[in-house]
């Protein structure tokens, strides 16, 4: 089984999902599953310290993460492509005619995306702005916790369904 998570910059939601699922598979002793992540935007960004710190809390390494852009080849190579939000879902459909179920749909049967920082709080204009430091740390912690706790259910549900057709 090959699984690919998709978000915008490949440094927040999809990267967290990739790292958390790899950690879950390792802890459960599950082999034969490949996990990766990619972004829809070609903007290379650094991982946020707050995200790295929260992954460290769960003893999940994130420093080796390398950004990659989603491509048609990546989509074809994976059994499951999982967009983190509705804009990623729409991007896959518009750019590649690829229909994919949302992370929240697969994990919790909810038709809603996981919001990025600026989508959740439209006032956030910069991660460097000290005015938003507390919000960024809190939201990063909440997202890592949410994705980490969702992974067992998401993976269990993926094992129950066959490879989607596109």
Secondary structure, DSSP 8 states (H G I E B T S, - for coil): -EEEEEESSSSSHHHHHHHHHHHHHHHHT--S-EEEEEESS-------HHHHHHHHHTT---TT----B--HHHHHH-SEEEESSHHHHHHHHHHH-----BHHHHHHS-------HHHH-TT---TT-GGGHHHHHHHHHHHHHHHHHHHHHHHHHHHHS-----
